[in-house]
Amino acid sequence: MGLSERWEVFSHLKDQKNTGYVDLLSDKPKPLKFYYLPILESLIELGGRAEVEEILSRVFVKVKKDLSEKDLGKVGKGEMRWRNFARWARKKWYKRVYFLQTLPEEYGK
């Protein structure tokens, strides 16, 4: 399954009016799924492979207008919350894709 096919799996994350990424416009931090589509778009732009820092830099450009003050706040050792969530989202997405690729063919039917 190529990147463009994987794109379709996450296409529902765009809002119906095509005005941007799903954003609940609240002060709550964005959920992990908020970052899936920007991560996938970034990976496609980067040829399917890139260092985490390069991916996150592109993701930030795509989502910065939708981030709340809470998302821009710091967590843990001073990392911005959006960055922490985006890293977890990338890791979760990667594990899911890897799992799907390693399933025996009969499970895909």
Buried (B, 14 or more C-beta within 10 A) or exposed (E): EEBEEBBEBBEEBEEEEEEEBBBEEEEEBBEBBBBBBBBBBBBBEEEEEBEEEEBBEBBBEBBEEBBBEEBEEEEEEEEBBBBBBBBEBBEBBEEEBEEEEEEEEEEEE
